[in-house]
Amino acid sequence: MRITVESTTRTCFLNGVECRLWEGATERGQRVHCFIALVGADKSCDLSEFERDLKERRPPSAELAETVPARMIL
């Protein structure tokens, strides 16, 4: 399976670890949300563009706000 996700401005704690909420879809269009605590890249490459892109965030959709329990949101 392949999914494409975008970072949102929302974070939460899962099992004591702070995660950023990402939203996206599978190749076939199934909407998904992901709780991502860590993103890594090969340090032998030029990471300047990757680091810049990683800072881009958008507000979460209304759907995500309904899906994620309020108690999990910072």
PyMOL Python script that loads the backbone (N, CA, C, O; Angstrom):
from pymol import cmd

cmd.read_pdbstr("""\
ATOM      1  N   MET A   1       0.844  -1.172   0.000  1.00  0.00           N
ATOM      2  CA  MET A   1       0.000   0.000   0.000  1.00  0.00           C
ATOM      3  C   MET A   1       0.893   1.240   0.000  1.00  0.00           C
ATOM      4  O   MET A   1       1.952   1.257   0.626  1.00  0.00           O
ATOM      5  N   ARG A   2       0.456   2.254  -0.698  1.00  0.00           N
ATOM      6  CA  ARG A   2       1.133   3.549  -0.681  1.00  0.00           C
ATOM      7  C   ARG A   2       0.151   4.598  -0.185  1.00  0.00           C
ATOM      8  O   ARG A   2      -1.027   4.593  -0.542  1.00  0.00           O
ATOM      9  N   ILE A   3       0.659   5.485   0.636  1.00  0.00           N
ATOM     10  CA  ILE A   3      -0.148   6.614   1.093  1.00  0.00           C
ATOM     11  C   ILE A   3       0.655   7.887   0.887  1.00  0.00           C
ATOM     12  O   ILE A   3       1.884   7.881   0.943  1.00  0.00           O
ATOM     13  N   THR A   4      -0.051   8.963   0.652  1.00  0.00           N
ATOM     14  CA  THR A   4       0.543  10.291   0.570  1.00  0.00           C
ATOM     15  C   THR A   4      -0.061  11.086   1.704  1.00  0.00           C
ATOM     16  O   THR A   4      -1.283  11.151   1.834  1.00  0.00           O
ATOM     17  N   VAL A   5       0.789  11.699   2.538  1.00  0.00           N
ATOM     18  CA  VAL A   5       0.294  12.428   3.707  1.00  0.00           C
ATOM     19  C   VAL A   5       0.874  13.828   3.753  1.00  0.00           C
ATOM     20  O   VAL A   5       1.942  14.092   3.200  1.00  0.00           O
ATOM     21  N   GLU A   6       0.150  14.730   4.423  1.00  0.00           N
ATOM     22  CA  GLU A   6       0.589  16.103   4.648  1.00  0.00           C
ATOM     23  C   GLU A   6       0.583  16.376   6.148  1.00  0.00           C
ATOM     24  O   GLU A   6      -0.306  15.927   6.872  1.00  0.00           O
ATOM     25  N   SER A   7       1.567  17.105   6.592  1.00  0.00           N
ATOM     26  CA  SER A   7       1.685  17.459   7.999  1.00  0.00           C
ATOM     27  C   SER A   7       0.651  18.508   8.374  1.00  0.00           C
ATOM     28  O   SER A   7       0.377  19.429   7.604  1.00  0.00           O
ATOM     29  N   THR A   8       0.078  18.360   9.570  1.00  0.00           N
ATOM     30  CA  THR A   8      -0.848  19.375  10.081  1.00  0.00           C
ATOM     31  C   THR A   8      -0.203  20.084  11.271  1.00  0.00           C
ATOM     32  O   THR A   8       0.865  19.692  11.743  1.00  0.00           O
ATOM     33  N   THR A   9      -0.857  21.109  11.731  1.00  0.00           N
ATOM     34  CA  THR A   9      -0.361  21.875  12.882  1.00  0.00           C
ATOM     35  C   THR A   9      -0.680  21.199  14.207  1.00  0.00           C
ATOM     36  O   THR A   9      -0.219  21.655  15.254  1.00  0.00           O
ATOM     37  N   ARG A  10      -1.443  20.143  14.185  1.00  0.00           N
ATOM     38  CA  ARG A  10      -1.918  19.496  15.411  1.00  0.00           C
ATOM     39  C   ARG A  10      -0.944  18.421  15.898  1.00  0.00           C
ATOM     40  O   ARG A  10      -0.394  17.663  15.100  1.00  0.00           O
ATOM     41  N   THR A  11      -0.742  18.366  17.196  1.00  0.00           N
ATOM     42  CA  THR A  11       0.066  17.322  17.818  1.00  0.00           C
ATOM     43  C   THR A  11      -0.722  16.695  18.951  1.00  0.00           C
ATOM     44  O   THR A  11      -1.705  17.264  19.425  1.00  0.00           O
ATOM     45  N   CYS A  12      -0.286  15.515  19.385  1.00  0.00           N
ATOM     46  CA  CYS A  12      -0.891  14.844  20.529  1.00  0.00           C
ATOM     47  C   CYS A  12       0.141  13.902  21.125  1.00  0.00           C
ATOM     48  O   CYS A  12       1.199  13.683  20.536  1.00  0.00           O
ATOM     49  N   PHE A  13      -0.158  13.353  22.275  1.00  0.00           N
ATOM     50  CA  PHE A  13       0.710  12.367  22.905  1.00  0.00           C
ATOM     51  C   PHE A  13       0.054  10.997  22.798  1.00  0.00           C
ATOM     52  O   PHE A  13      -1.118  10.836  23.138  1.00  0.00           O
ATOM     53  N   LEU A  14       0.806  10.020  22.330  1.00  0.00           N
ATOM     54  CA  LEU A  14       0.371   8.629  22.287  1.00  0.00           C
ATOM     55  C   LEU A  14       1.406   7.803  23.021  1.00  0.00           C
ATOM     56  O   LEU A  14       2.582   7.817  22.658  1.00  0.00           O
ATOM     57  N   ASN A  15       0.989   7.092  24.034  1.00  0.00           N
ATOM     58  CA  ASN A  15       1.907   6.270  24.833  1.00  0.00           C
ATOM     59  C   ASN A  15       3.102   7.073  25.333  1.00  0.00           C
ATOM     60  O   ASN A  15       4.225   6.571  25.376  1.00  0.00           O
ATOM     61  N   GLY A  16       2.851   8.316  25.707  1.00  0.00           N
ATOM     62  CA  GLY A  16       3.902   9.163  26.267  1.00  0.00           C
ATOM     63  C   GLY A  16       4.833   9.797  25.248  1.00  0.00           C
ATOM     64  O   GLY A  16       5.808  10.447  25.626  1.00  0.00           O
ATOM     65  N   VAL A  17       4.551   9.621  23.961  1.00  0.00           N
ATOM     66  CA  VAL A  17       5.399  10.180  22.912  1.00  0.00           C
ATOM     67  C   VAL A  17       4.611  11.232  22.145  1.00  0.00           C
ATOM     68  O   VAL A  17       3.478  10.985  21.733  1.00  0.00           O
ATOM     69  N   GLU A  18       5.212  12.411  21.951  1.00  0.00           N
ATOM     70  CA  GLU A  18       4.537  13.454  21.191  1.00  0.00           C
ATOM     71  C   GLU A  18       4.562  13.098  19.710  1.00  0.00           C
ATOM     72  O   GLU A  18       5.612  12.776  19.154  1.00  0.00           O
ATOM     73  N   CYS A  19       3.395  13.162  19.081  1.00  0.00           N
ATOM     74  CA  CYS A  19       3.255  12.845  17.662  1.00  0.00           C
ATOM     75  C   CYS A  19       2.601  14.011  16.939  1.00  0.00           C
ATOM     76  O   CYS A  19       1.761  14.714  17.501  1.00  0.00           O
ATOM     77  N   ARG A  20       2.992  14.206  15.702  1.00  0.00           N
ATOM     78  CA  ARG A  20       2.310  15.173  14.858  1.00  0.00           C
ATOM     79  C   ARG A  20       1.276  14.400  14.046  1.00  0.00           C
ATOM     80  O   ARG A  20       1.541  13.285  13.595  1.00  0.00           O
ATOM     81  N   LEU A  21       0.106  14.990  13.862  1.00  0.00           N
ATOM     82  CA  LEU A  21      -0.940  14.360  13.073  1.00  0.00           C
ATOM     83  C   LEU A  21      -0.779  14.752  11.615  1.00  0.00           C
ATOM     84  O   LEU A  21      -0.666  15.931  11.281  1.00  0.00           O
ATOM     85  N   TRP A  22      -0.770  13.752  10.759  1.00  0.00           N
ATOM     86  CA  TRP A  22      -0.661  13.944   9.322  1.00  0.00           C
ATOM     87  C   TRP A  22      -1.932  13.391   8.700  1.00  0.00           C
ATOM     88  O   TRP A  22      -2.522  12.445   9.222  1.00  0.00           O
ATOM     89  N   GLU A  23      -2.356  13.980   7.584  1.00  0.00           N
ATOM     90  CA  GLU A  23      -3.544  13.521   6.870  1.00  0.00           C
ATOM     91  C   GLU A  23      -3.187  13.216   5.430  1.00  0.00           C
ATOM     92  O   GLU A  23      -2.256  13.798   4.871  1.00  0.00           O
ATOM     93  N   GLY A  24      -3.929  12.304   4.837  1.00  0.00           N
ATOM     94  CA  GLY A  24      -3.680  11.999   3.440  1.00  0.00           C
ATOM     95  C   GLY A  24      -4.637  10.963   2.910  1.00  0.00           C
ATOM     96  O   GLY A  24      -5.764  10.821   3.384  1.00  0.00           O
ATOM     97  N   ALA A  25      -4.151  10.230   1.896  1.00  0.00           N
ATOM     98  CA  ALA A  25      -4.984   9.233   1.247  1.00  0.00           C
ATOM     99  C   ALA A  25      -4.117   8.137   0.643  1.00  0.00           C
ATOM    100  O   ALA A  25      -2.938   8.339   0.352  1.00  0.00           O
ATOM    101  N   THR A  26      -4.729   6.978   0.462  1.00  0.00           N
ATOM    102  CA  THR A  26      -4.068   5.881  -0.239  1.00  0.00           C
ATOM    103  C   THR A  26      -4.126   6.168  -1.739  1.00  0.00           C
ATOM    104  O   THR A  26      -4.782   7.112  -2.178  1.00  0.00           O
ATOM    105  N   GLU A  27      -3.437   5.349  -2.509  1.00  0.00           N
ATOM    106  CA  GLU A  27      -3.476   5.501  -3.966  1.00  0.00           C
ATOM    107  C   GLU A  27      -4.890   5.375  -4.518  1.00  0.00           C
ATOM    108  O   GLU A  27      -5.207   5.953  -5.557  1.00  0.00           O
ATOM    109  N   ARG A  28      -5.727   4.632  -3.834  1.00  0.00           N
ATOM    110  CA  ARG A  28      -7.102   4.422  -4.303  1.00  0.00           C
ATOM    111  C   ARG A  28      -8.090   5.409  -3.698  1.00  0.00           C
ATOM    112  O   ARG A  28      -9.295   5.297  -3.922  1.00  0.00           O
ATOM    113  N   GLY A  29      -7.589   6.376  -2.932  1.00  0.00           N
ATOM    114  CA  GLY A  29      -8.447   7.448  -2.438  1.00  0.00           C
ATOM    115  C   GLY A  29      -8.997   7.284  -1.038  1.00  0.00           C
ATOM    116  O   GLY A  29      -9.762   8.137  -0.589  1.00  0.00           O
ATOM    117  N   GLN A  30      -8.641   6.223  -0.324  1.00  0.00           N
ATOM    118  CA  GLN A  30      -9.110   6.055   1.057  1.00  0.00           C
ATOM    119  C   GLN A  30      -8.418   7.086   1.933  1.00  0.00           C
ATOM    120  O   GLN A  30      -7.190   7.116   2.009  1.00  0.00           O
ATOM    121  N   ARG A  31      -9.200   7.928   2.595  1.00  0.00           N
ATOM    122  CA  ARG A  31      -8.615   8.957   3.465  1.00  0.00           C
ATOM    123  C   ARG A  31      -8.036   8.310   4.716  1.00  0.00           C
ATOM    124  O   ARG A  31      -8.629   7.392   5.282  1.00  0.00           O
ATOM    125  N   VAL A  32      -6.869   8.795   5.144  1.00  0.00           N
ATOM    126  CA  VAL A  32      -6.199   8.255   6.323  1.00  0.00           C
ATOM    127  C   VAL A  32      -5.660   9.400   7.169  1.00  0.00           C
ATOM    128  O   VAL A  32      -5.475  10.516   6.684  1.00  0.00           O
ATOM    129  N   HIS A  33      -5.413   9.107   8.431  1.00  0.00           N
ATOM    130  CA  HIS A  33      -4.670  10.024   9.286  1.00  0.00           C
ATOM    131  C   HIS A  33      -3.603   9.209  10.000  1.00  0.00           C
ATOM    132  O   HIS A  33      -3.815   8.048  10.348  1.00  0.00           O
ATOM    133  N   CYS A  34      -2.454   9.838  10.212  1.00  0.00           N
ATOM    134  CA  CYS A  34      -1.292   9.159  10.789  1.00  0.00           C
ATOM    135  C   CYS A  34      -0.782   9.955  11.981  1.00  0.00           C
ATOM    136  O   CYS A  34      -0.846  11.185  12.002  1.00  0.00           O
ATOM    137  N   PHE A  35      -0.280   9.235  12.966  1.00  0.00           N
ATOM    138  CA  PHE A  35       0.326   9.840  14.147  1.00  0.00           C
ATOM    139  C   PHE A  35       1.817   9.565  14.040  1.00  0.00           C
ATOM    140  O   PHE A  35       2.258   8.446  14.303  1.00  0.00           O
ATOM    141  N   ILE A  36       2.596  10.564  13.659  1.00  0.00           N
ATOM    142  CA  ILE A  36       4.012  10.356  13.360  1.00  0.00           C
ATOM    143  C   ILE A  36       4.873  11.042  14.407  1.00  0.00           C
ATOM    144  O   ILE A  36       4.765  12.247  14.635  1.00  0.00           O
ATOM    145  N   ALA A  37       5.733  10.246  15.040  1.00  0.00           N
ATOM    146  CA  ALA A  37       6.610  10.762  16.090  1.00  0.00           C
ATOM    147  C   ALA A  37       7.997  11.100  15.561  1.00  0.00           C
ATOM    148  O   ALA A  37       8.699  11.924  16.147  1.00  0.00           O
ATOM    149  N   LEU A  38       8.395  10.478  14.471  1.00  0.00           N
ATOM    150  CA  LEU A  38       9.762  10.643  13.987  1.00  0.00           C
ATOM    151  C   LEU A  38       9.804  10.472  12.480  1.00  0.00           C
ATOM    152  O   LEU A  38       9.180   9.566  11.928  1.00  0.00           O
ATOM    153  N   VAL A  39      10.548  11.354  11.818  1.00  0.00           N
ATOM    154  CA  VAL A  39      10.803  11.224  10.384  1.00  0.00           C
ATOM    155  C   VAL A  39      12.306  11.329  10.210  1.00  0.00           C
ATOM    156  O   VAL A  39      12.926  12.277  10.693  1.00  0.00           O
ATOM    157  N   GLY A  40      12.889  10.373   9.531  1.00  0.00           N
ATOM    158  CA  GLY A  40      14.336  10.376   9.342  1.00  0.00           C
ATOM    159  C   GLY A  40      14.697  10.388   7.873  1.00  0.00           C
ATOM    160  O   GLY A  40      13.880  10.067   7.011  1.00  0.00           O
ATOM    161  N   ALA A  41      15.942  10.765   7.601  1.00  0.00           N
ATOM    162  CA  ALA A  41      16.463  10.776   6.237  1.00  0.00           C
ATOM    163  C   ALA A  41      17.942  10.435   6.276  1.00  0.00           C
ATOM    164  O   ALA A  41      18.587  10.555   7.318  1.00  0.00           O
ATOM    165  N   ASP A  42      18.469  10.014   5.153  1.00  0.00           N
ATOM    166  CA  ASP A  42      19.877   9.644   5.027  1.00  0.00           C
ATOM    167  C   ASP A  42      20.759  10.877   5.209  1.00  0.00           C
ATOM    168  O   ASP A  42      20.683  11.810   4.409  1.00  0.00           O
ATOM    169  N   LYS A  43      21.588  10.894   6.240  1.00  0.00           N
ATOM    170  CA  LYS A  43      22.429  12.050   6.553  1.00  0.00           C
ATOM    171  C   LYS A  43      23.521  12.300   5.519  1.00  0.00           C
ATOM    172  O   LYS A  43      24.114  13.379   5.499  1.00  0.00           O
ATOM    173  N   SER A  44      23.793  11.324   4.663  1.00  0.00           N
ATOM    174  CA  SER A  44      24.835  11.519   3.657  1.00  0.00           C
ATOM    175  C   SER A  44      24.358  12.400   2.496  1.00  0.00           C
ATOM    176  O   SER A  44      25.158  12.793   1.648  1.00  0.00           O
ATOM    177  N   CYS A  45      23.055  12.711   2.456  1.00  0.00           N
ATOM    178  CA  CYS A  45      22.484  13.560   1.400  1.00  0.00           C
ATOM    179  C   CYS A  45      22.357  14.999   1.891  1.00  0.00           C
ATOM    180  O   CYS A  45      22.419  15.256   3.093  1.00  0.00           O
ATOM    181  N   ASP A  46      22.181  15.930   0.966  1.00  0.00           N
ATOM    182  CA  ASP A  46      21.899  17.322   1.319  1.00  0.00           C
ATOM    183  C   ASP A  46      20.465  17.376   1.829  1.00  0.00           C
ATOM    184  O   ASP A  46      19.528  17.157   1.062  1.00  0.00           O
ATOM    185  N   LEU A  47      20.284  17.663   3.105  1.00  0.00           N
ATOM    186  CA  LEU A  47      18.962  17.632   3.732  1.00  0.00           C
ATOM    187  C   LEU A  47      18.306  19.003   3.850  1.00  0.00           C
ATOM    188  O   LEU A  47      17.244  19.113   4.463  1.00  0.00           O
ATOM    189  N   SER A  48      18.900  20.048   3.287  1.00  0.00           N
ATOM    190  CA  SER A  48      18.365  21.396   3.467  1.00  0.00           C
ATOM    191  C   SER A  48      16.933  21.514   2.945  1.00  0.00           C
ATOM    192  O   SER A  48      16.083  22.087   3.627  1.00  0.00           O
ATOM    193  N   GLU A  49      16.647  20.990   1.758  1.00  0.00           N
ATOM    194  CA  GLU A  49      15.294  21.054   1.209  1.00  0.00           C
ATOM    195  C   GLU A  49      14.334  20.194   2.035  1.00  0.00           C
ATOM    196  O   GLU A  49      13.204  20.604   2.301  1.00  0.00           O
ATOM    197  N   PHE A  50      14.779  19.012   2.436  1.00  0.00           N
ATOM    198  CA  PHE A  50      13.960  18.126   3.264  1.00  0.00           C
ATOM    199  C   PHE A  50      13.582  18.816   4.569  1.00  0.00           C
ATOM    200  O   PHE A  50      12.421  18.781   4.974  1.00  0.00           O
ATOM    201  N   GLU A  51      14.557  19.444   5.232  1.00  0.00           N
ATOM    202  CA  GLU A  51      14.290  20.115   6.506  1.00  0.00           C
ATOM    203  C   GLU A  51      13.338  21.288   6.324  1.00  0.00           C
ATOM    204  O   GLU A  51      12.482  21.530   7.175  1.00  0.00           O
ATOM    205  N   ARG A  52      13.478  22.018   5.221  1.00  0.00           N
ATOM    206  CA  ARG A  52      12.572  23.130   4.934  1.00  0.00           C
ATOM    207  C   ARG A  52      11.150  22.606   4.710  1.00  0.00           C
ATOM    208  O   ARG A  52      10.189  23.138   5.267  1.00  0.00           O
ATOM    209  N   ASP A  53      11.028  21.562   3.895  1.00  0.00           N
ATOM    210  CA  ASP A  53       9.705  20.993   3.612  1.00  0.00           C
ATOM    211  C   ASP A  53       9.045  20.413   4.856  1.00  0.00           C
ATOM    212  O   ASP A  53       7.825  20.480   5.002  1.00  0.00           O
ATOM    213  N   LEU A  54       9.842  19.846   5.750  1.00  0.00           N
ATOM    214  CA  LEU A  54       9.307  19.236   6.962  1.00  0.00           C
ATOM    215  C   LEU A  54       8.660  20.268   7.880  1.00  0.00           C
ATOM    216  O   LEU A  54       7.807  19.916   8.696  1.00  0.00           O
ATOM    217  N   LYS A  55       9.047  21.523   7.762  1.00  0.00           N
ATOM    218  CA  LYS A  55       8.469  22.589   8.586  1.00  0.00           C
ATOM    219  C   LYS A  55       7.120  23.071   8.059  1.00  0.00           C
ATOM    220  O   LYS A  55       6.399  23.771   8.771  1.00  0.00           O
ATOM    221  N   GLU A  56       6.764  22.708   6.818  1.00  0.00           N
ATOM    222  CA  GLU A  56       5.482  23.129   6.255  1.00  0.00           C
ATOM    223  C   GLU A  56       4.356  22.352   6.927  1.00  0.00           C
ATOM    224  O   GLU A  56       4.396  21.125   7.011  1.00  0.00           O
ATOM    225  N   ARG A  57       3.354  23.083   7.403  1.00  0.00           N
ATOM    226  CA  ARG A  57       2.212  22.468   8.081  1.00  0.00           C
ATOM    227  C   ARG A  57       0.948  23.221   7.697  1.00  0.00           C
ATOM    228  O   ARG A  57       0.989  24.419   7.418  1.00  0.00           O
ATOM    229  N   ARG A  58      -0.165  22.515   7.687  1.00  0.00           N
ATOM    230  CA  ARG A  58      -1.451  23.153   7.415  1.00  0.00           C
ATOM    231  C   ARG A  58      -2.412  22.813   8.544  1.00  0.00           C
ATOM    232  O   ARG A  58      -2.208  21.833   9.260  1.00  0.00           O
ATOM    233  N   PRO A  59      -3.454  23.613   8.706  1.00  0.00           N
ATOM    234  CA  PRO A  59      -4.449  23.279   9.731  1.00  0.00           C
ATOM    235  C   PRO A  59      -5.102  21.936   9.412  1.00  0.00           C
ATOM    236  O   PRO A  59      -5.285  21.601   8.242  1.00  0.00           O
ATOM    237  N   PRO A  60      -5.450  21.173  10.428  1.00  0.00           N
ATOM    238  CA  PRO A  60      -6.120  19.883  10.180  1.00  0.00           C
ATOM    239  C   PRO A  60      -7.521  20.097   9.631  1.00  0.00           C
ATOM    240  O   PRO A  60      -8.141  21.134   9.867  1.00  0.00           O
ATOM    241  N   SER A  61      -8.009  19.118   8.904  1.00  0.00           N
ATOM    242  CA  SER A  61      -9.367  19.185   8.363  1.00  0.00           C
ATOM    243  C   SER A  61     -10.385  19.011   9.487  1.00  0.00           C
ATOM    244  O   SER A  61     -10.056  18.550  10.580  1.00  0.00           O
ATOM    245  N   ALA A  62     -11.609  19.386   9.198  1.00  0.00           N
ATOM    246  CA  ALA A  62     -12.691  19.191  10.171  1.00  0.00           C
ATOM    247  C   ALA A  62     -12.876  17.704  10.459  1.00  0.00           C
ATOM    248  O   ALA A  62     -13.198  17.321  11.584  1.00  0.00           O
ATOM    249  N   GLU A  63     -12.674  16.871   9.447  1.00  0.00           N
ATOM    250  CA  GLU A  63     -12.802  15.420   9.615  1.00  0.00           C
ATOM    251  C   GLU A  63     -11.819  14.908  10.663  1.00  0.00           C
ATOM    252  O   GLU A  63     -12.180  14.075  11.494  1.00  0.00           O
ATOM    253  N   LEU A  64     -10.579  15.398  10.631  1.00  0.00           N
ATOM    254  CA  LEU A  64      -9.577  14.969  11.607  1.00  0.00           C
ATOM    255  C   LEU A  64      -9.979  15.410  13.007  1.00  0.00           C
ATOM    256  O   LEU A  64      -9.804  14.663  13.970  1.00  0.00           O
ATOM    257  N   ALA A  65     -10.509  16.605  13.123  1.00  0.00           N
ATOM    258  CA  ALA A  65     -10.945  17.096  14.432  1.00  0.00           C
ATOM    259  C   ALA A  65     -12.023  16.200  15.024  1.00  0.00           C
ATOM    260  O   ALA A  65     -12.079  16.026  16.241  1.00  0.00           O
ATOM    261  N   GLU A  66     -12.881  15.629  14.183  1.00  0.00           N
ATOM    262  CA  GLU A  66     -13.938  14.738  14.660  1.00  0.00           C
ATOM    263  C   GLU A  66     -13.415  13.337  14.964  1.00  0.00           C
ATOM    264  O   GLU A  66     -13.963  12.643  15.820  1.00  0.00           O
ATOM    265  N   THR A  67     -12.362  12.918  14.272  1.00  0.00           N
ATOM    266  CA  THR A  67     -11.841  11.555  14.401  1.00  0.00           C
ATOM    267  C   THR A  67     -10.978  11.378  15.632  1.00  0.00           C
ATOM    268  O   THR A  67     -11.035  10.338  16.288  1.00  0.00           O
ATOM    269  N   VAL A  68     -10.180  12.384  15.953  1.00  0.00           N
ATOM    270  CA  VAL A  68      -9.228  12.292  17.041  1.00  0.00           C
ATOM    271  C   VAL A  68      -9.869  12.797  18.326  1.00  0.00           C
ATOM    272  O   VAL A  68     -10.327  13.939  18.367  1.00  0.00           O
ATOM    273  N   PRO A  69      -9.917  11.989  19.366  1.00  0.00           N
ATOM    274  CA  PRO A  69     -10.530  12.444  20.622  1.00  0.00           C
ATOM    275  C   PRO A  69      -9.843  13.695  21.164  1.00  0.00           C
ATOM    276  O   PRO A  69      -8.616  13.786  21.147  1.00  0.00           O
ATOM    277  N   ALA A  70     -10.612  14.639  21.635  1.00  0.00           N
ATOM    278  CA  ALA A  70     -10.084  15.894  22.156  1.00  0.00           C
ATOM    279  C   ALA A  70      -9.067  15.670  23.272  1.00  0.00           C
ATOM    280  O   ALA A  70      -8.144  16.471  23.425  1.00  0.00           O
ATOM    281  N   ARG A  71      -9.213  14.598  24.058  1.00  0.00           N
ATOM    282  CA  ARG A  71      -8.294  14.343  25.164  1.00  0.00           C
ATOM    283  C   ARG A  71      -6.881  14.040  24.663  1.00  0.00           C
ATOM    284  O   ARG A  71      -5.930  14.121  25.440  1.00  0.00           O
ATOM    285  N   MET A  72      -6.724  13.692  23.386  1.00  0.00           N
ATOM    286  CA  MET A  72      -5.409  13.364  22.851  1.00  0.00           C
ATOM    287  C   MET A  72      -4.700  14.594  22.290  1.00  0.00           C
ATOM    288  O   MET A  72      -3.515  14.523  21.966  1.00  0.00           O
ATOM    289  N   ILE A  73      -5.400  15.713  22.171  1.00  0.00           N
ATOM    290  CA  ILE A  73      -4.846  16.905  21.543  1.00  0.00           C
ATOM    291  C   ILE A  73      -4.236  17.830  22.572  1.00  0.00           C
ATOM    292  O   ILE A  73      -4.817  18.067  23.631  1.00  0.00           O
ATOM    293  N   LEU A  74      -3.051  18.358  22.255  1.00  0.00           N
ATOM    294  CA  LEU A  74      -2.393  19.311  23.154  1.00  0.00           C
ATOM    295  C   LEU A  74      -3.127  20.621  23.170  1.00  0.00           C
ATOM    296  O   LEU A  74      -2.721  21.548  23.870  1.00  0.00           O
TER     297      LEU A  74
END
""", "prot")
cmd.dss("prot")
cmd.show_as("cartoon", "prot")
cmd.util.cbc("prot")
cmd.orient("prot")
